[in-house]
Amino acid sequence: MDPNECWRRFEEAARAALAGIGSVPRAYLAAVRRRFGDEIAARQEKELRAYIAHLREKGK
């Protein structure tokens, strides 16, 4: 995956979580875990949660 593709998938997962579609973020994190390992997936999960919180704040 190139960086633009990674960012697009990350953003899709965050927006899906905001919309209440929980399986998309889990699928994204599972794909990251398979491709890059547990450490990167854990970091992505933290960043994803922070980005979701940011989008929620921005939407208020």
N, CA, C and O atoms as CSV, one atom per row, in Angstrom:
chain,resi,resn,atom,element,x,y,z
A,1,MET,N,N,0.845,-1.183,0.000
A,1,MET,CA,C,0.000,0.000,0.000
A,1,MET,C,C,0.885,1.239,0.000
A,1,MET,O,O,1.829,1.346,0.783
A,2,ASP,N,N,0.570,2.159,-0.877
A,2,ASP,CA,C,1.314,3.414,-0.857
A,2,ASP,C,C,0.726,4.332,0.225
A,2,ASP,O,O,-0.378,4.085,0.709
A,3,PRO,N,N,1.451,5.378,0.603
A,3,PRO,CA,C,0.988,6.252,1.688
A,3,PRO,C,C,-0.396,6.870,1.442
A,3,PRO,O,O,-1.184,7.007,2.377
A,4,ASN,N,N,-0.692,7.237,0.207
A,4,ASN,CA,C,-2.006,7.820,-0.087
A,4,ASN,C,C,-3.120,6.807,0.125
A,4,ASN,O,O,-4.181,7.149,0.647
A,5,GLU,N,N,-2.889,5.576,-0.271
A,5,GLU,CA,C,-3.868,4.507,-0.073
A,5,GLU,C,C,-4.060,4.235,1.418
A,5,GLU,O,O,-5.187,4.051,1.877
A,6,CYS,N,N,-2.974,4.209,2.163
A,6,CYS,CA,C,-3.062,4.009,3.616
A,6,CYS,C,C,-3.902,5.106,4.255
A,6,CYS,O,O,-4.781,4.822,5.069
A,7,TRP,N,N,-3.638,6.356,3.891
A,7,TRP,CA,C,-4.383,7.470,4.478
A,7,TRP,C,C,-5.856,7.385,4.103
A,7,TRP,O,O,-6.719,7.625,4.948
A,8,ARG,N,N,-6.161,7.046,2.846
A,8,ARG,CA,C,-7.550,6.948,2.403
A,8,ARG,C,C,-8.293,5.898,3.224
A,8,ARG,O,O,-9.414,6.134,3.674
A,9,ARG,N,N,-7.671,4.745,3.415
A,9,ARG,CA,C,-8.306,3.678,4.195
A,9,ARG,C,C,-8.463,4.074,5.664
A,9,ARG,O,O,-9.474,3.762,6.294
A,10,PHE,N,N,-7.462,4.757,6.198
A,10,PHE,CA,C,-7.514,5.240,7.582
A,10,PHE,C,C,-8.696,6.195,7.751
A,10,PHE,O,O,-9.476,6.080,8.696
A,11,GLU,N,N,-8.810,7.141,6.815
A,11,GLU,CA,C,-9.882,8.125,6.886
A,11,GLU,C,C,-11.252,7.468,6.715
A,11,GLU,O,O,-12.199,7.838,7.409
A,12,GLU,N,N,-11.373,6.511,5.812
A,12,GLU,CA,C,-12.631,5.781,5.627
A,12,GLU,C,C,-13.026,5.057,6.916
A,12,GLU,O,O,-14.195,5.062,7.304
A,13,ALA,N,N,-12.063,4.446,7.563
A,13,ALA,CA,C,-12.339,3.725,8.810
A,13,ALA,C,C,-12.826,4.681,9.892
A,13,ALA,O,O,-13.760,4.366,10.631
A,14,ALA,N,N,-12.197,5.842,9.984
A,14,ALA,CA,C,-12.600,6.829,10.992
A,14,ALA,C,C,-14.012,7.331,10.726
A,14,ALA,O,O,-14.825,7.420,11.646
A,15,ARG,N,N,-14.302,7.653,9.494
A,15,ARG,CA,C,-15.635,8.167,9.155
A,15,ARG,C,C,-16.702,7.090,9.334
A,15,ARG,O,O,-17.826,7.389,9.737
A,16,ALA,N,N,-16.356,5.845,9.037
A,16,ALA,CA,C,-17.298,4.742,9.246
A,16,ALA,C,C,-17.595,4.575,10.732
A,16,ALA,O,O,-18.734,4.310,11.116
A,17,ALA,N,N,-16.576,4.728,11.562
A,17,ALA,CA,C,-16.780,4.621,13.011
A,17,ALA,C,C,-17.717,5.723,13.497
A,17,ALA,O,O,-18.574,5.486,14.348
A,18,LEU,N,N,-17.551,6.919,12.956
A,18,LEU,CA,C,-18.440,8.020,13.325
A,18,LEU,C,C,-19.876,7.734,12.901
A,18,LEU,O,O,-20.823,8.128,13.581
A,19,ALA,N,N,-20.029,7.052,11.780
A,19,ALA,CA,C,-21.364,6.735,11.265
A,19,ALA,C,C,-21.974,5.531,11.971
A,19,ALA,O,O,-23.124,5.173,11.716
A,20,GLY,N,N,-21.203,4.907,12.860
A,20,GLY,CA,C,-21.721,3.760,13.598
A,20,GLY,C,C,-21.516,2.429,12.906
A,20,GLY,O,O,-22.138,1.432,13.272
A,21,ILE,N,N,-20.646,2.409,11.909
A,21,ILE,CA,C,-20.357,1.163,11.200
A,21,ILE,C,C,-19.064,0.600,11.789
A,21,ILE,O,O,-17.980,0.855,11.266
A,22,GLY,N,N,-19.175,-0.151,12.856
A,22,GLY,CA,C,-18.011,-0.597,13.611
A,22,GLY,C,C,-17.116,-1.591,12.919
A,22,GLY,O,O,-15.928,-1.666,13.234
A,23,SER,N,N,-17.649,-2.364,11.976
A,23,SER,CA,C,-16.831,-3.412,11.375
A,23,SER,C,C,-15.765,-2.858,10.439
A,23,SER,O,O,-14.738,-3.504,10.230
A,24,VAL,N,N,-15.986,-1.680,9.873
A,24,VAL,CA,C,-15.002,-1.126,8.946
A,24,VAL,C,C,-13.690,-0.812,9.655
A,24,VAL,O,O,-12.633,-1.202,9.159
A,25,PRO,N,N,-13.713,-0.108,10.820
A,25,PRO,CA,C,-12.443,0.118,11.519
A,25,PRO,C,C,-11.767,-1.189,11.938
A,25,PRO,O,O,-10.543,-1.298,11.872
A,26,ARG,N,N,-12.548,-2.176,12.366
A,26,ARG,CA,C,-11.949,-3.460,12.743
A,26,ARG,C,C,-11.315,-4.137,11.536
A,26,ARG,O,O,-10.235,-4.719,11.644
A,27,ALA,N,N,-11.979,-4.065,10.390
A,27,ALA,CA,C,-11.430,-4.668,9.171
A,27,ALA,C,C,-10.143,-3.951,8.758
A,27,ALA,O,O,-9.172,-4.589,8.350
A,28,TYR,N,N,-10.145,-2.624,8.868
A,28,TYR,CA,C,-8.950,-1.848,8.542
A,28,TYR,C,C,-7.793,-2.248,9.450
A,28,TYR,O,O,-6.685,-2.501,8.978
A,29,LEU,N,N,-8.055,-2.303,10.758
A,29,LEU,CA,C,-6.996,-2.647,11.711
A,29,LEU,C,C,-6.518,-4.081,11.516
A,29,LEU,O,O,-5.333,-4.364,11.693
A,30,ALA,N,N,-7.415,-4.982,11.157
A,30,ALA,CA,C,-7.013,-6.367,10.888
A,30,ALA,C,C,-6.101,-6.427,9.670
A,30,ALA,O,O,-5.124,-7.176,9.660
A,31,ALA,N,N,-6.416,-5.641,8.645
A,31,ALA,CA,C,-5.569,-5.603,7.448
A,31,ALA,C,C,-4.190,-5.038,7.781
A,31,ALA,O,O,-3.177,-5.546,7.301
A,32,VAL,N,N,-4.151,-3.991,8.602
A,32,VAL,CA,C,-2.866,-3.413,9.019
A,32,VAL,C,C,-2.075,-4.446,9.816
A,32,VAL,O,O,-0.870,-4.602,9.617
A,33,ARG,N,N,-2.753,-5.148,10.716
A,33,ARG,CA,C,-2.085,-6.158,11.548
A,33,ARG,C,C,-1.479,-7.267,10.677
A,33,ARG,O,O,-0.339,-7.680,10.887
A,34,ARG,N,N,-2.255,-7.739,9.703
A,34,ARG,CA,C,-1.746,-8.800,8.815
A,34,ARG,C,C,-0.542,-8.325,8.011
A,34,ARG,O,O,0.427,-9.064,7.833
A,35,ARG,N,N,-0.610,-7.094,7.531
A,35,ARG,CA,C,0.444,-6.605,6.642
A,35,ARG,C,C,1.682,-6.106,7.392
A,35,ARG,O,O,2.809,-6.330,6.950
A,36,PHE,N,N,1.473,-5.430,8.527
A,36,PHE,CA,C,2.588,-4.755,9.190
A,36,PHE,C,C,2.890,-5.243,10.599
A,36,PHE,O,O,3.926,-4.881,11.155
A,37,GLY,N,N,2.025,-6.049,11.191
A,37,GLY,CA,C,2.278,-6.592,12.518
A,37,GLY,C,C,1.511,-5.880,13.622
A,37,GLY,O,O,0.879,-4.845,13.411
A,38,ASP,N,N,1.593,-6.478,14.810
A,38,ASP,CA,C,0.819,-6.006,15.960
A,38,ASP,C,C,1.213,-4.612,16.435
A,38,ASP,O,O,0.349,-3.811,16.794
A,39,GLU,N,N,2.498,-4.321,16.439
A,39,GLU,CA,C,2.960,-3.026,16.952
A,39,GLU,C,C,2.413,-1.871,16.115
A,39,GLU,O,O,1.921,-0.883,16.660
A,40,ILE,N,N,2.500,-1.996,14.805
A,40,ILE,CA,C,1.989,-0.948,13.914
A,40,ILE,C,C,0.471,-0.857,14.033
A,40,ILE,O,O,-0.085,0.241,14.043
A,41,ALA,N,N,-0.202,-2.003,14.124
A,41,ALA,CA,C,-1.665,-2.005,14.251
A,41,ALA,C,C,-2.098,-1.319,15.542
A,41,ALA,O,O,-3.082,-0.580,15.546
A,42,ALA,N,N,-1.381,-1.552,16.632
A,42,ALA,CA,C,-1.711,-0.906,17.903
A,42,ALA,C,C,-1.535,0.610,17.789
A,42,ALA,O,O,-2.354,1.375,18.296
A,43,ARG,N,N,-0.475,1.030,17.129
A,43,ARG,CA,C,-0.239,2.461,16.933
A,43,ARG,C,C,-1.343,3.066,16.064
A,43,ARG,O,O,-1.836,4.159,16.343
A,44,GLN,N,N,-1.723,2.345,15.009
A,44,GLN,CA,C,-2.789,2.825,14.135
A,44,GLN,C,C,-4.120,2.921,14.879
A,44,GLN,O,O,-4.901,3.843,14.643
A,45,GLU,N,N,-4.374,1.971,15.773
A,45,GLU,CA,C,-5.618,2.014,16.541
A,45,GLU,C,C,-5.663,3.259,17.423
A,45,GLU,O,O,-6.700,3.916,17.513
A,46,LYS,N,N,-4.549,3.588,18.071
A,46,LYS,CA,C,-4.481,4.797,18.903
A,46,LYS,C,C,-4.710,6.043,18.049
A,46,LYS,O,O,-5.465,6.939,18.426
A,47,GLU,N,N,-4.043,6.084,16.891
A,47,GLU,CA,C,-4.177,7.234,16.002
A,47,GLU,C,C,-5.593,7.330,15.450
A,47,GLU,O,O,-6.137,8.424,15.302
A,48,LEU,N,N,-6.185,6.181,15.149
A,48,LEU,CA,C,-7.550,6.160,14.635
A,48,LEU,C,C,-8.527,6.692,15.680
A,48,LEU,O,O,-9.416,7.481,15.359
A,49,ARG,N,N,-8.362,6.261,16.928
A,49,ARG,CA,C,-9.233,6.755,18.007
A,49,ARG,C,C,-9.075,8.272,18.185
A,49,ARG,O,O,-10.061,8.982,18.383
A,50,ALA,N,N,-7.848,8.755,18.114
A,50,ALA,CA,C,-7.599,10.195,18.251
A,50,ALA,C,C,-8.221,10.964,17.084
A,50,ALA,O,O,-8.795,12.036,17.276
A,51,TYR,N,N,-8.104,10.415,15.889
A,51,TYR,CA,C,-8.666,11.078,14.708
A,51,TYR,C,C,-10.197,11.092,14.767
A,51,TYR,O,O,-10.825,12.080,14.387
A,52,ILE,N,N,-10.792,10.002,15.240
A,52,ILE,CA,C,-12.248,9.946,15.391
A,52,ILE,C,C,-12.701,11.006,16.396
A,52,ILE,O,O,-13.692,11.700,16.167
A,53,ALA,N,N,-11.979,11.127,17.502
A,53,ALA,CA,C,-12.303,12.151,18.501
A,53,ALA,C,C,-12.189,13.547,17.893
A,53,ALA,O,O,-13.020,14.416,18.159
A,54,HIS,N,N,-11.164,13.757,17.081
A,54,HIS,CA,C,-10.973,15.041,16.404
A,54,HIS,C,C,-12.151,15.333,15.471
A,54,HIS,O,O,-12.665,16.451,15.453
A,55,LEU,N,N,-12.575,14.336,14.701
A,55,LEU,CA,C,-13.702,14.535,13.790
A,55,LEU,C,C,-14.991,14.823,14.558
A,55,LEU,O,O,-15.812,15.629,14.120
A,56,ARG,N,N,-15.163,14.169,15.693
A,56,ARG,CA,C,-16.353,14.425,16.520
A,56,ARG,C,C,-16.353,15.872,17.011
A,56,ARG,O,O,-17.376,16.554,16.950
A,57,GLU,N,N,-15.202,16.334,17.498
A,57,GLU,CA,C,-15.087,17.714,17.986
A,57,GLU,C,C,-15.347,18.697,16.851
A,57,GLU,O,O,-16.054,19.690,17.024
A,58,LYS,N,N,-14.774,18.411,15.704
A,58,LYS,CA,C,-14.906,19.279,14.542
A,58,LYS,C,C,-16.367,19.371,14.093
A,58,LYS,O,O,-16.813,20.412,13.609
A,59,GLY,N,N,-17.106,18.268,14.259
A,59,GLY,CA,C,-18.495,18.221,13.837
A,59,GLY,C,C,-19.456,18.952,14.754
A,59,GLY,O,O,-20.607,19.184,14.385
A,60,LYS,N,N,-19.005,19.315,15.941
A,60,LYS,CA,C,-19.894,19.983,16.912
A,60,LYS,C,C,-20.123,21.418,16.544
A,60,LYS,O,O,-20.842,22.129,17.247
